Amino acid sequence: MLDIITALQHERNIDGLTKLYNRRSFEERSEQKLGAGRSAPACLMLCDIDHFKAINDTHGHSAGDRVLIEVGRIIGQCARAHDIAGRFGGEEFIVLLPNTSLDGATYFAERVRKTLADTPFRGAGGPITVTGSFGVAERLPGESLLELINRTDTMLYTAKKEGRNRVVLDGQDAGLKRFFEQADGLDHSTT
């Protein structure tokens, strides 16, 4: 009976395709984590796969599923044990980074962005280049999870408007911008 209950809980909490938390489970766990550490720093990262509809339309839905699976794997490998990573919906992913500064969250997002852009994908019509747009924000004192998500979502849409395949930070730190623009192997991905 315990095995059945455990299996049902897993099915309720985990996205079947990406093996990350589903939206409901992500929100529940994040609310608990933020409530327990009200004064501790925390950041949020949102990622949206660029031109995902075109991937599905050109290469088929099975290729789109493989992309989602791989993005979930990349995020899962980059995340630390106490981070909370989830599939937020469709081709959008979310990670709560507790006890993390904006600098640390930006490095995390840039690592995921670069790994994704460097990962080869195969589709029915040949190779697929997959990139993502990222928004990153640090939780403000007294800010709810929903408010943090909304603010981070604004940064994500800014990344898309500015050309995609980039990380946009709330409060834009000029020092971090210069670092990413000058670093070897990076292509002006943080604006």
C-alpha positions as CSV (number, residue, x, y, z in Angstrom):
1,M,0.0,0.0,0.0
2,L,2.9,2.4,0.8
3,D,4.4,1.8,-2.6
4,I,1.1,2.7,-4.3
5,I,0.8,5.9,-2.2
6,T,4.4,6.9,-3.0
7,A,3.8,6.2,-6.7
8,L,0.6,8.3,-6.7
9,Q,2.3,11.2,-4.9
10,H,5.2,11.1,-7.4
11,E,2.7,11.1,-10.3
12,R,0.8,14.1,-8.7
13,N,4.0,16.1,-8.1
14,I,6.3,15.4,-11.1
15,D,5.9,16.4,-14.7
16,G,5.9,13.1,-16.6
17,L,8.0,14.4,-19.5
18,T,10.7,16.5,-17.9
19,K,10.8,14.7,-14.5
20,L,10.9,18.2,-12.8
21,Y,8.2,19.4,-10.5
22,N,4.9,20.3,-12.1
23,R,3.6,23.8,-11.6
24,R,1.3,23.0,-8.6
25,S,4.1,21.1,-6.8
26,F,6.7,23.8,-7.6
27,E,4.4,26.5,-6.1
28,E,3.7,24.4,-3.0
29,R,7.3,23.7,-2.3
30,S,8.5,27.2,-3.1
31,E,5.9,28.7,-0.8
32,Q,7.1,26.4,2.0
33,K,10.7,27.3,1.3
34,L,10.1,31.0,1.2
35,G,8.0,30.9,4.3
36,A,10.6,29.1,6.3
37,G,13.4,31.5,5.3
38,R,11.6,34.8,5.2
39,S,14.8,36.9,5.7
40,A,17.1,34.7,3.6
41,P,17.9,35.8,0.1
42,A,16.2,33.9,-2.7
43,C,16.1,34.4,-6.5
44,L,13.9,33.1,-9.2
45,M,14.8,32.1,-12.8
46,L,12.3,31.7,-15.6
47,C,13.2,30.1,-18.9
48,D,11.2,29.9,-22.1
49,I,12.5,27.9,-25.1
50,D,12.9,30.2,-28.1
51,H,10.7,29.5,-31.2
52,F,9.4,26.2,-29.7
53,K,6.3,26.2,-31.9
54,A,8.6,26.3,-35.0
55,I,10.4,23.3,-33.6
56,N,7.2,21.4,-33.3
57,D,5.9,22.6,-36.7
58,T,9.2,21.8,-38.6
59,H,10.4,18.7,-36.8
60,G,7.3,17.2,-35.3
61,H,6.0,16.9,-31.8
62,S,8.2,14.0,-30.9
63,A,11.2,16.3,-31.6
64,G,9.6,19.0,-29.4
65,D,9.1,16.4,-26.6
66,R,12.8,15.4,-26.9
67,V,13.7,19.1,-26.6
68,L,11.6,19.5,-23.4
69,I,13.1,16.3,-21.9
70,E,16.6,17.6,-22.6
71,V,15.9,21.0,-21.2
72,G,14.5,19.4,-18.1
73,R,17.7,17.3,-17.8
74,I,20.0,20.3,-18.2
75,I,18.1,22.3,-15.6
76,G,18.1,19.3,-13.3
77,Q,21.8,18.8,-13.6
78,C,22.6,22.5,-13.1
79,A,20.3,22.8,-10.1
80,R,21.6,22.3,-6.5
81,A,19.9,19.8,-4.2
82,H,18.0,22.6,-2.3
83,D,16.9,24.4,-5.5
84,I,13.3,23.8,-6.7
85,A,13.1,23.3,-10.4
86,G,9.8,22.8,-12.3
87,R,8.1,22.9,-15.7
88,F,5.9,25.9,-15.4
89,G,3.8,25.2,-18.5
90,G,4.3,24.4,-22.1
91,E,7.9,25.3,-22.9
92,E,8.5,27.4,-19.8
93,F,10.7,26.3,-16.9
94,I,11.1,27.8,-13.5
95,V,13.8,27.5,-10.7
96,L,13.7,28.9,-7.2
97,L,17.2,29.4,-5.9
98,P,17.1,29.8,-2.1
99,N,20.0,31.4,-0.3
100,T,21.2,32.8,-3.6
101,S,22.2,36.4,-4.5
102,L,21.3,38.0,-7.8
103,D,24.9,37.4,-8.9
104,G,24.7,33.7,-8.1
105,A,21.3,33.3,-9.9
106,T,22.6,35.1,-12.9
107,Y,25.6,32.7,-13.2
108,F,23.2,29.8,-12.8
109,A,20.9,31.1,-15.6
110,E,23.9,31.8,-17.9
111,R,25.2,28.3,-17.3
112,V,21.8,26.8,-18.3
113,R,21.6,29.2,-21.3
114,K,25.0,28.3,-22.6
115,T,24.6,24.6,-22.0
116,L,21.3,24.6,-23.8
117,A,22.7,26.6,-26.8
118,D,25.7,24.2,-27.0
119,T,23.7,21.0,-26.9
120,P,23.1,19.3,-30.3
121,F,19.5,18.3,-31.0
122,R,18.3,16.2,-33.9
123,G,15.0,16.6,-35.6
124,A,13.2,14.9,-38.5
125,G,14.5,17.7,-40.8
126,G,18.1,17.6,-39.5
127,P,19.9,19.4,-36.7
128,I,18.0,21.8,-34.4
129,T,19.6,24.7,-32.6
130,V,17.7,25.3,-29.4
131,T,18.1,28.4,-27.3
132,G,16.2,29.9,-24.4
133,S,15.3,33.3,-23.0
134,F,15.8,33.9,-19.3
135,G,14.5,36.3,-16.7
136,V,16.1,36.5,-13.2
137,A,15.0,38.4,-10.2
138,E,15.9,38.5,-6.5
139,R,13.0,38.4,-4.0
140,L,12.3,41.7,-2.3
141,P,11.5,41.9,1.4
142,G,7.9,40.8,2.0
143,E,7.4,39.8,-1.6
144,S,5.0,36.9,-2.3
145,L,5.9,34.1,-4.6
146,L,3.3,35.3,-7.1
147,E,4.7,38.8,-7.1
148,L,8.3,37.4,-7.6
149,I,7.0,35.3,-10.5
150,N,5.3,38.2,-12.2
151,R,8.4,40.4,-11.8
152,T,10.7,37.7,-13.2
153,D,8.2,37.1,-16.1
154,T,8.6,40.7,-17.1
155,M,12.4,40.1,-17.3
156,L,11.8,37.0,-19.4
157,Y,9.6,39.0,-21.9
158,T,12.3,41.7,-22.1
159,A,14.8,38.9,-23.0
160,K,12.5,37.8,-25.8
161,K,11.9,41.4,-27.1
162,E,15.7,42.1,-27.1
163,G,16.5,39.2,-29.4
164,R,16.2,35.9,-27.4
165,N,19.0,33.6,-26.2
166,R,19.9,35.9,-23.4
167,V,19.5,36.5,-19.6
168,V,17.8,39.6,-18.4
169,L,18.1,40.6,-14.7
170,D,15.8,42.6,-12.6
171,G,17.7,45.7,-11.4
172,Q,20.3,45.2,-14.2
173,D,23.8,45.1,-12.7
174,A,26.3,46.9,-15.0
175,G,29.2,44.9,-13.6
176,L,27.6,41.6,-14.5
177,K,26.7,42.9,-17.9
178,R,30.3,43.8,-18.7
179,F,31.5,40.4,-17.4
180,F,29.2,38.5,-19.7
181,E,30.0,40.7,-22.7
182,Q,33.7,40.3,-22.2
183,A,33.9,36.6,-21.1
184,D,35.4,34.1,-23.6
185,G,32.8,31.9,-25.3
186,L,29.8,34.1,-24.4
187,D,28.0,36.1,-26.9
188,H,26.5,39.2,-25.3
189,S,23.8,37.1,-23.7
190,T,23.1,39.3,-20.7
191,T,21.8,42.7,-21.4
